Amino acid sequence: MAEAATQTSAAVGGGAPDGEVVKCDEAGNVTERALFKNGKLEGETVLYDEAGALVQRISFKEGLMNGEMEFFQNDVLMLKATYKNGKLDGASMTFDETGKPLLQAHYKEGKLDGDSHWFAPDGKPLKRSQFHDGQLEGITIEYYPGGKPHIRSEYKANKLNGELIEYGEDGLIKSRVLYKAGQPVQATSMGRSV
């Protein structure tokens, strides 16, 4: 559907928006509310769907995303993230259509940095990984559907480095492989060296 009207509270020289800009559809329903300062987005911008429901809320500073961003679908929060200077920076959470968390991550300057957690629809953990500067760095644990650890591995600079341990569903160790810079250097299976 085409945008029918744009209302601006004020404008600076050359027609660059300054103040609140409201966009409406052909029926006159508000589809977007944005604040501008000297022609750049500044403050909160809000987008609505055809029924008038909130779709997205974004904070801006000097034209760049800065602060919280929220995305909604059918009135359910699907994504909540923090931005700084136009890049993901801080906590980020993704949710399913019922509002349950699917992914919890942390970013620094647009790259994964810190713990990331993935969840099954029942809320049980699927995977946990540690990142630094966008690369796997530290412990990663993958889980069985019941929530017990399946594989525990260590990473450095995005490569396996340290022990990779595979557990059975009974919690006992099935195998161990020692890695260095992504290459296996020693393996043990059920108590025997391979």
C-alpha positions in Angstrom: 0.0 0.0 0.0 1.4 3.4 -0.9 2.1 6.1 1.6 -0.4 8.9 1.2 0.8 11.6 3.5 3.8 12.8 5.5 3.3 15.5 8.2 6.3 17.4 9.5 6.2 19.7 12.5 9.1 21.8 11.2 11.8 21.9 8.5 15.2 23.5 8.3 16.7 25.1 5.2 16.6 22.9 2.1 13.6 20.9 3.4 15.6 18.5 5.7 13.2 17.4 8.4 13.6 18.8 11.9 11.1 17.7 14.5 8.5 14.9 14.3 7.7 13.3 11.0 4.5 11.2 10.8 3.8 8.9 7.8 0.3 7.6 7.1 -1.2 5.1 4.6 -3.9 6.0 2.1 -6.6 5.4 4.7 -4.9 7.9 7.1 -3.6 5.3 9.5 -0.2 6.2 11.0 2.5 3.8 9.8 5.6 5.6 11.1 6.5 8.3 13.7 10.1 9.6 13.7 12.0 12.4 15.3 14.6 14.4 13.4 17.2 16.9 14.4 19.0 18.8 11.6 17.9 16.2 9.0 19.1 13.2 11.0 17.0 10.7 13.0 17.2 11.6 16.7 15.2 9.8 19.4 12.6 7.1 19.0 11.3 6.0 15.6 8.2 3.8 15.8 6.7 1.7 12.9 3.1 0.3 12.8 1.4 -2.4 10.6 -1.8 -1.8 8.6 -3.9 -2.6 11.6 -2.1 -0.1 13.8 -0.2 -2.6 15.8 3.4 -1.8 16.9 6.0 -3.5 14.6 9.3 -1.8 15.5 10.6 0.7 18.0 14.2 2.0 17.4 16.3 4.6 19.2 18.5 6.9 17.1 21.3 9.4 17.9 22.7 11.6 15.1 21.2 9.3 12.5 22.6 6.1 13.8 20.8 3.4 15.8 21.7 4.0 19.4 19.9 2.4 22.4 17.2 -0.3 22.3 15.5 -1.7 19.3 12.5 -3.9 19.6 10.7 -5.9 16.8 7.1 -7.2 17.2 5.0 -9.7 15.2 1.3 -10.1 16.0 1.9 -8.1 19.2 4.6 -10.4 20.5 8.1 -9.3 21.1 10.4 -11.2 18.7 13.7 -9.4 19.0 15.2 -7.0 21.5 18.7 -5.6 21.0 20.9 -2.8 22.1 22.8 -0.6 19.6 25.6 1.9 20.0 26.7 4.1 17.1 24.8 2.0 14.5 26.2 -1.4 15.7 24.9 -4.1 17.9 26.5 -3.4 21.3 25.1 -5.1 24.5 22.4 -7.6 25.1 20.3 -9.1 22.3 17.4 -11.5 22.7 15.4 -13.4 20.1 12.0 -14.9 21.0 9.6 -17.4 19.4 6.0 -16.5 18.5 4.8 -17.3 22.1 7.4 -15.0 23.6 9.8 -17.7 24.9 13.5 -17.0 24.4 15.3 -18.7 21.6 18.7 -16.9 21.7 20.4 -14.7 24.2 23.6 -13.1 23.1 25.9 -10.2 23.8 27.6 -8.0 21.3 30.4 -5.5 21.3 30.9 -3.1 18.4 28.8 -5.3 16.1 30.5 -8.6 17.0 29.5 -11.4 19.3 31.4 -10.9 22.5 30.6 -12.8 25.7 28.2 -15.7 26.4 25.5 -16.8 23.9 22.7 -19.2 24.8 20.4 -21.0 22.5 17.1 -22.5 23.8 14.7 -25.2 22.7 10.9 -24.3 22.5 10.4 -26.0 25.9 13.0 -23.6 27.4 15.7 -26.2 27.9 19.3 -25.3 26.7 20.4 -26.3 23.2 23.9 -24.7 23.2 26.1 -22.3 25.1 29.1 -20.6 23.5 31.6 -18.0 24.5 32.8 -15.4 22.0 35.4 -12.7 21.8 35.6 -10.1 19.0 33.2 -12.2 16.9 35.1 -15.5 17.3 34.5 -18.6 19.4 36.8 -18.2 22.4 36.3 -20.4 25.5 33.9 -23.1 26.3 31.0 -24.3 24.1 28.5 -26.8 25.4 25.9 -28.6 23.3 23.0 -30.3 25.1 20.8 -33.3 24.5 17.1 -32.5 24.1 16.5 -33.4 27.7 19.0 -30.6 28.8 22.0 -32.8 29.8 25.4 -31.9 28.3 26.2 -33.8 25.1 29.5 -32.2 23.9 31.8 -29.8 25.7 34.5 -28.2 23.7 37.1 -25.5 24.0 37.9 -22.8 21.4 40.6 -20.3 20.8 40.4 -17.8 17.9 37.5 -19.8 16.4 39.4 -23.1 16.3 39.1 -26.1 18.6 41.8 -25.8 21.2 41.8 -28.0 24.3 39.5 -30.9 25.2 36.4 -31.9 23.3 34.4 -34.3 25.5 31.4 -36.3 24.3 29.0 -37.4 27.0 26.4 -40.1 26.8 22.8 -39.4 27.9 23.6 -41.1 31.1 26.2 -38.4 31.9 29.2 -40.7 31.5 32.1 -39.7 29.2 32.0 -41.5 25.8 35.2 -40.0 24.3 37.8 -37.3 24.7 39.8 -35.6 21.9 42.5 -33.1 22.6 42.9 -30.4 20.0 45.5 -27.8 19.4 44.9 -25.0 16.9 42.0 -26.9 15.3 43.9 -30.2 14.9 43.3 -33.4 17.0 46.5 -34.4 18.8 45.2 -37.2 21.1 41.9 -39.2 21.4 40.5 -41.4 24.1 37.5 -43.5 23.7 35.7 -45.0 26.7 38.9 -45.0 28.8 41.3 -46.2 26.0 43.7 -44.1 24.0 43.1 -44.3 20.3 
